[in-house]
Amino acid sequence: MKSFSIKLIAILAIAFLLSGCYAQKEVQTLPAFTLAPFSANDYESSIDNFVLVLDASSSMDDPYMGNKKFEMATQIADRINQTLPELGQNVALRSFGHSPAVSDKNTVLFYGMEQYSENVLGEKLKEISEAGGTSALHTALTASGQEELNAVSGKTAVIIISDGQPDFSLESPITLKAARALKDQPGTEICYYPILVGNNEKGAVLMDEIVGISGCGFVSHADTLLTDAGMASFVETVFLTEKPEAPAPAAKEVTPPPAPEPAVLEGTNTEGIWVVDEAYFDFDESEIKPEAFDYLDEIADVLKTHPQVTVKVQGHTDNIGTKAYNKALSIRRAKAVKTYLTEKGIDEDRLIIEGFGQSKPAATNSTERGRSLNRRVELHPMNL
């Protein structure tokens, strides 16, 4: 009997160690965040107010895809803050649940309603540091109507970051009742934008029902919003409207003298430019393929023999993805070509970086062949 007990203990110990190793393998690092903020020069705010409602209840301490759901939720809130430009909109930050180390209340207004400041919101988010307590989303929505959204007017986005799990035996109708009451407050034009953290089926249904109450908005998933492309699309869709282009001033009718015939540099096309295109950039990539090296070496040789020439290095993309993301991608492609040429001995001051995103296609974007031609870098020589 004693021998059997020892063997049983040994087996259980091995099983425990193996399960620990397996759990460690399941841990995943959250995707790196490299998205640049949208420019206030290019966008206007499409909303007047927004409220971030952050779930800090005990269920958010559970793991999902190797990370605590609470960590994923706070990362999403922080990345929204880093991506959104300050455009005079008003903001409030509310959470519910909480570890006792944060608050003994089940919902707390940490910030606002006041004019949005990235720095202030970032500091307030740090105060919501631990999850715990009950999932009182209905209490948070009711309190929002009584505090930060009381007497607020204009278009308002309510962004709920949660796993959607209910408070003990409470069913979703109590949450939907609170969401409907908040929506029906006079003066507020509320749209709900829930962000589901995790894969709880009942939580997903609850989020869909909340969106249905407002008649606008949509449900997003944390997995998507933790990518640069997903975050860019969310922020642009929920918060922003592109500024209309200012009309160009009327040009005076002046007959210019005939221009001299421009010099033609070796290797340029009929338009007098070099094009690094097609097979040289993969979809969503800025790394130059080795097939382009000989071509770029020839360009470097030509520039060495014409030291007076400067070059506009212009990056372009196809139309898959948001405008903001593609503009950033086009700049990365142009920088990759500039870096290659400087490493070949060309002074970096002679190479001017520009990024046009998807705005200047060279071919149709309706076919894979056309899109591949649009994933390009053009080099425009000047001072010939």
C-alpha positions as CSV (number, residue, x, y, z in Angstrom):
1,M,0.0,0.0,0.0
2,K,2.8,2.4,0.9
3,S,4.6,1.7,-2.4
4,F,1.3,2.4,-4.3
5,S,0.9,5.7,-2.5
6,I,4.4,6.8,-3.3
7,K,3.9,5.9,-7.0
8,L,0.6,7.8,-7.0
9,I,2.2,10.9,-5.6
10,A,5.0,10.7,-8.1
11,I,2.5,10.5,-11.0
12,L,0.5,13.4,-9.7
13,A,3.7,15.5,-9.3
14,I,4.8,14.7,-12.9
15,A,1.3,15.6,-14.2
16,F,1.4,18.9,-12.3
17,L,4.8,19.8,-13.8
18,L,3.7,18.9,-17.3
19,S,0.5,20.9,-17.0
20,G,2.6,23.9,-15.8
21,C,4.9,23.6,-18.8
22,Y,1.9,23.4,-21.1
23,A,0.4,26.5,-19.5
24,Q,3.7,28.3,-20.0
25,K,3.7,27.4,-23.7
26,E,0.2,28.8,-24.0
27,V,1.3,32.3,-22.8
28,Q,1.4,34.7,-25.7
29,T,2.8,38.3,-25.8
30,L,0.3,41.0,-26.8
31,P,1.0,42.3,-30.3
32,A,3.4,45.2,-30.4
33,F,1.8,48.6,-30.9
34,T,3.4,50.8,-33.6
35,L,0.5,52.7,-35.0
36,A,1.1,56.5,-35.3
37,P,-1.7,58.9,-34.1
38,F,-4.0,60.3,-36.7
39,S,-3.2,63.9,-37.7
40,A,-5.4,66.7,-36.5
41,N,-4.6,68.4,-39.8
42,D,-6.4,65.7,-41.8
43,Y,-9.4,64.9,-39.6
44,E,-12.4,66.4,-37.8
45,S,-14.2,64.8,-34.9
46,S,-17.3,62.9,-35.9
47,I,-18.6,62.9,-32.3
48,D,-19.0,65.4,-29.5
49,N,-18.5,63.2,-26.6
50,F,-17.3,59.7,-25.7
51,V,-17.3,57.5,-22.6
52,L,-14.9,54.6,-22.0
53,V,-16.6,52.0,-19.8
54,L,-13.9,49.6,-18.6
55,D,-14.8,46.2,-17.1
56,A,-12.5,45.6,-14.0
57,S,-14.6,42.8,-12.5
58,S,-13.1,39.5,-11.2
59,S,-14.0,37.6,-14.4
60,M,-11.6,39.9,-16.3
61,D,-8.8,38.4,-14.2
62,D,-9.3,35.1,-16.1
63,P,-6.9,34.2,-18.9
64,Y,-7.7,34.4,-22.5
65,M,-5.1,33.4,-25.2
66,G,-2.4,33.4,-22.6
67,N,-3.1,36.9,-21.2
68,K,-5.4,38.2,-18.5
69,K,-8.5,39.7,-20.1
70,F,-8.1,42.8,-17.9
71,E,-4.6,43.4,-19.3
72,M,-6.0,43.1,-22.9
73,A,-8.8,45.5,-22.0
74,T,-6.6,48.2,-20.5
75,Q,-4.2,47.9,-23.5
76,I,-7.1,48.5,-25.9
77,A,-8.2,51.6,-23.9
78,D,-4.6,52.9,-23.9
79,R,-4.1,52.3,-27.6
80,I,-7.3,54.2,-28.4
81,N,-5.9,57.0,-26.4
82,Q,-2.6,57.0,-28.2
83,T,-4.2,56.9,-31.6
84,L,-6.9,59.5,-31.3
85,P,-6.0,63.1,-31.9
86,E,-7.3,65.9,-29.6
87,L,-10.0,67.6,-31.6
88,G,-12.0,69.4,-28.9
89,Q,-14.3,66.4,-28.1
90,N,-15.3,65.6,-24.5
91,V,-14.4,62.4,-22.7
92,A,-15.2,60.4,-19.6
93,L,-13.6,57.3,-18.1
94,R,-15.7,55.0,-16.0
95,S,-15.0,51.5,-14.7
96,F,-16.9,48.8,-12.8
97,G,-15.9,45.9,-10.6
98,H,-12.5,46.7,-9.1
99,S,-10.1,45.2,-6.7
100,P,-10.5,46.6,-3.2
101,A,-7.0,48.1,-3.7
102,V,-8.6,50.4,-6.4
103,S,-12.0,51.1,-4.9
104,D,-14.7,49.6,-2.7
105,K,-17.4,50.9,-5.1
106,N,-18.7,48.8,-7.9
107,T,-18.5,51.7,-10.4
108,V,-16.3,54.8,-10.4
109,L,-16.0,57.8,-12.6
110,F,-12.3,58.4,-12.9
111,Y,-12.3,61.2,-15.4
112,G,-14.6,63.7,-17.1
113,M,-16.9,64.6,-18.6
114,E,-14.4,67.2,-19.8
115,Q,-12.4,68.2,-22.9
116,Y,-10.3,65.3,-24.0
117,S,-6.6,65.3,-23.2
118,E,-4.4,62.3,-24.1
119,N,-2.0,62.9,-21.2
120,V,-4.7,63.2,-18.6
121,L,-6.7,60.2,-19.8
122,G,-3.5,58.1,-20.0
123,E,-2.7,58.9,-16.3
124,K,-6.3,58.1,-15.2
125,L,-6.2,54.8,-17.0
126,K,-3.2,53.8,-14.8
127,E,-5.4,54.3,-11.7
128,I,-7.5,51.3,-12.8
129,S,-4.8,48.9,-12.0
130,E,-6.4,45.7,-10.7
131,A,-9.5,43.7,-11.4
132,G,-11.9,42.2,-8.8
133,G,-15.5,42.5,-7.6
134,T,-18.7,41.9,-9.4
135,S,-19.7,42.5,-13.0
136,A,-22.1,45.4,-12.5
137,L,-22.3,46.8,-16.1
138,H,-25.9,47.8,-15.5
139,T,-24.8,49.9,-12.5
140,A,-22.1,51.6,-14.6
141,L,-24.6,52.5,-17.3
142,T,-27.1,53.8,-14.8
143,A,-24.4,55.9,-13.1
144,S,-23.3,57.3,-16.5
145,G,-26.8,58.7,-17.1
146,Q,-26.8,60.3,-13.6
147,E,-23.3,61.7,-13.7
148,E,-21.1,62.3,-16.8
149,L,-23.9,62.1,-19.4
150,N,-26.4,64.1,-17.4
151,A,-27.4,67.1,-19.5
152,V,-24.8,66.3,-22.1
153,S,-25.9,67.0,-25.7
154,G,-24.6,66.0,-29.1
155,K,-23.4,62.8,-30.7
156,T,-22.0,60.5,-28.0
157,A,-20.1,57.2,-28.4
158,V,-20.3,54.8,-25.4
159,I,-17.4,52.3,-25.7
160,I,-17.8,49.3,-23.4
161,I,-14.7,47.1,-23.0
162,S,-15.8,43.9,-21.3
163,D,-16.1,40.1,-21.5
164,G,-19.9,40.5,-21.2
165,Q,-20.2,38.1,-18.3
166,P,-23.2,38.8,-16.0
167,D,-23.2,39.5,-12.3
168,F,-23.9,36.2,-10.5
169,S,-27.5,35.3,-11.1
170,L,-28.5,38.5,-12.8
171,E,-29.7,38.0,-16.3
172,S,-29.0,40.3,-19.3
173,P,-32.4,42.1,-19.2
174,I,-31.2,44.2,-16.3
175,T,-28.2,45.4,-18.3
176,L,-30.3,45.9,-21.4
177,K,-32.8,47.9,-19.4
178,A,-30.0,50.2,-18.2
179,A,-28.6,50.5,-21.7
180,R,-32.1,51.5,-23.0
181,A,-32.7,54.0,-20.3
182,L,-29.3,55.7,-21.0
183,K,-30.1,55.7,-24.8
184,D,-33.5,57.4,-24.1
185,Q,-32.1,60.3,-22.1
186,P,-33.2,63.6,-23.7
187,G,-30.5,65.5,-25.5
188,T,-28.0,62.6,-26.0
189,E,-27.5,60.9,-29.4
190,I,-25.9,57.7,-28.1
191,C,-24.3,54.9,-30.2
192,Y,-22.9,51.9,-28.4
193,Y,-19.5,50.4,-29.5
194,P,-18.9,47.3,-27.3
195,I,-15.5,45.6,-27.5
196,L,-15.7,41.9,-26.5
197,V,-12.7,40.6,-24.6
198,G,-12.6,36.7,-24.7
199,N,-15.0,34.2,-26.3
200,N,-17.9,34.0,-23.9
201,E,-20.9,33.2,-26.0
202,K,-23.5,34.8,-23.7
203,G,-21.3,37.9,-23.5
204,A,-21.2,38.1,-27.3
205,V,-25.0,37.9,-27.5
206,L,-25.3,40.6,-24.8
207,M,-23.0,42.9,-26.8
208,D,-25.1,42.4,-29.9
209,E,-28.3,43.2,-28.0
210,I,-26.8,46.4,-26.6
211,V,-25.9,47.6,-30.1
212,G,-29.4,46.8,-31.2
213,I,-30.8,49.1,-28.6
214,S,-28.9,52.2,-30.0
215,G,-29.7,51.4,-33.6
216,C,-26.2,52.4,-34.4
217,G,-22.7,51.4,-33.6
218,F,-21.2,47.9,-33.8
219,V,-19.4,45.2,-31.8
220,S,-15.7,44.7,-32.1
221,H,-13.4,42.0,-30.8
222,A,-10.3,42.5,-28.7
223,D,-8.3,40.2,-30.9
224,T,-8.8,42.5,-33.9
225,L,-8.3,45.8,-32.0
226,L,-4.9,44.7,-30.6
227,T,-3.6,44.8,-34.2
228,D,-2.4,48.1,-35.8
229,A,-4.8,47.8,-38.7
230,G,-7.8,46.9,-36.5
231,M,-7.2,49.8,-34.2
232,A,-6.7,52.2,-37.0
233,S,-10.0,51.1,-38.6
234,F,-11.9,51.3,-35.3
235,V,-10.6,54.8,-34.3
236,E,-11.2,56.2,-37.8
237,T,-14.7,54.8,-38.1
238,V,-16.0,55.7,-34.6
239,F,-14.3,59.0,-34.0
240,L,-13.1,60.7,-37.2
241,T,-14.2,62.4,-40.4
242,E,-11.7,63.4,-43.1
243,K,-11.5,67.2,-43.5
244,P,-12.6,68.4,-46.9
245,E,-9.8,69.5,-49.1
246,A,-9.5,73.3,-49.4
247,P,-10.2,74.5,-52.9
248,A,-7.1,75.5,-54.7
249,P,-6.8,79.3,-55.4
250,A,-7.5,80.3,-59.0
251,A,-4.4,80.4,-61.0
252,K,-3.5,83.5,-63.0
253,E,-3.4,82.8,-66.7
254,V,0.3,83.3,-67.5
255,T,1.8,81.9,-70.6
256,P,5.1,80.4,-69.5
257,P,8.1,80.4,-71.8
258,P,8.8,77.0,-73.5
259,A,10.6,74.7,-71.1
260,P,13.9,73.2,-72.2
261,E,13.9,69.5,-72.9
262,P,14.6,67.7,-69.6
263,A,17.7,65.5,-69.3
264,V,17.0,61.8,-69.3
265,L,18.7,59.7,-66.7
266,E,19.7,56.1,-67.4
267,G,17.2,53.5,-66.4
268,T,14.2,55.9,-66.0
269,N,10.9,55.2,-67.8
270,T,9.2,57.4,-70.4
271,E,8.0,59.7,-67.6
272,G,11.6,60.2,-66.4
273,I,11.3,58.3,-63.1
274,W,12.5,55.0,-61.6
275,V,9.8,52.6,-60.3
276,V,10.4,49.9,-57.8
277,D,7.2,47.9,-58.2
278,E,5.4,44.6,-58.6
279,A,7.6,41.7,-57.4
280,Y,9.7,44.0,-55.1
281,F,7.0,44.5,-52.3
282,D,4.7,41.8,-50.9
283,F,1.2,42.7,-49.6
284,D,1.4,44.7,-46.3
285,E,5.2,44.6,-46.3
286,S,7.9,47.3,-46.6
287,E,10.9,45.0,-46.9
288,I,12.6,45.1,-50.3
289,K,13.0,41.8,-52.0
290,P,16.5,40.7,-53.2
291,E,15.2,40.8,-56.8
292,A,15.3,44.6,-56.6
293,F,18.9,45.0,-55.5
294,D,20.5,45.1,-59.0
295,Y,18.0,47.7,-60.1
296,L,18.6,49.9,-57.0
297,D,22.4,49.5,-57.5
298,E,22.1,50.9,-61.0
299,I,20.1,53.8,-59.7
300,A,22.8,54.5,-57.1
301,D,25.5,54.4,-59.8
302,V,23.5,57.0,-61.9
303,L,23.1,59.3,-58.9
304,K,26.8,59.1,-58.1
305,T,27.6,60.4,-61.7
306,H,25.0,63.2,-61.3
307,P,25.8,64.7,-57.8
308,Q,23.5,67.7,-58.4
309,V,20.4,65.5,-58.7
310,T,18.1,65.2,-55.7
311,V,15.3,62.6,-55.6
312,K,11.7,62.5,-54.3
313,V,11.3,58.9,-53.0
314,Q,7.5,58.3,-53.1
315,G,5.8,55.3,-51.5
316,H,2.5,53.9,-52.6
317,T,0.1,51.0,-51.7
318,D,-2.9,49.1,-53.0
319,N,-6.4,49.9,-51.5
320,I,-6.6,47.1,-49.0
321,G,-6.8,48.6,-45.5
322,T,-7.6,52.0,-44.1
323,K,-6.3,55.2,-45.6
324,A,-4.3,56.0,-42.4
325,Y,-2.7,52.6,-42.2
326,N,-1.8,52.6,-45.9
327,K,-0.2,56.0,-45.7
328,A,2.0,54.9,-42.9
329,L,2.9,51.7,-44.9
330,S,3.8,53.8,-48.0
331,I,6.2,55.9,-45.9
332,R,7.9,52.8,-44.5
333,R,8.4,51.5,-48.1
334,A,9.9,54.8,-49.2
335,K,12.2,54.8,-46.1
336,A,13.3,51.3,-47.0
337,V,14.5,52.4,-50.5
338,K,16.1,55.5,-49.0
339,T,18.0,53.4,-46.5
340,Y,19.2,51.1,-49.3
341,L,20.5,53.9,-51.4
342,T,22.3,55.7,-48.5
343,E,24.0,52.4,-47.6
344,K,25.3,52.5,-51.2
345,G,26.9,55.9,-50.7
346,I,24.1,58.3,-51.6
347,D,23.9,61.3,-49.3
348,E,20.6,61.1,-47.4
349,D,20.0,64.8,-47.8
350,R,19.5,64.1,-51.6
351,L,16.6,61.7,-50.9
352,I,13.3,63.3,-49.9
353,I,10.7,60.9,-48.4
354,E,7.0,61.1,-49.3
355,G,4.1,58.7,-48.7
356,F,0.8,58.7,-50.7
357,G,-0.8,55.5,-49.4
358,Q,-3.5,54.3,-51.8
359,S,-4.4,57.8,-53.2
360,K,-2.3,57.5,-56.5
361,P,-2.8,54.1,-58.0
362,A,-0.8,53.2,-61.1
363,A,-3.2,50.4,-62.1
364,T,-6.6,49.1,-61.2
365,N,-7.1,47.8,-57.6
366,S,-9.8,45.3,-58.8
367,T,-7.3,42.6,-59.7
368,E,-4.4,41.0,-57.9
369,R,-2.1,42.0,-60.9
370,G,-3.2,45.7,-60.6
371,R,-2.8,45.7,-56.8
372,S,0.7,44.3,-57.1
373,L,1.7,47.2,-59.5
374,N,0.3,49.7,-56.9
375,R,2.6,48.3,-54.2
376,R,5.5,50.4,-55.4
377,V,8.1,53.2,-54.7
378,E,8.7,55.8,-57.4
379,L,11.9,57.9,-57.5
380,H,11.5,61.3,-59.1
381,P,14.8,63.0,-60.0
382,M,15.0,66.8,-59.7
383,N,17.6,69.5,-60.4
384,L,18.6,67.8,-63.7
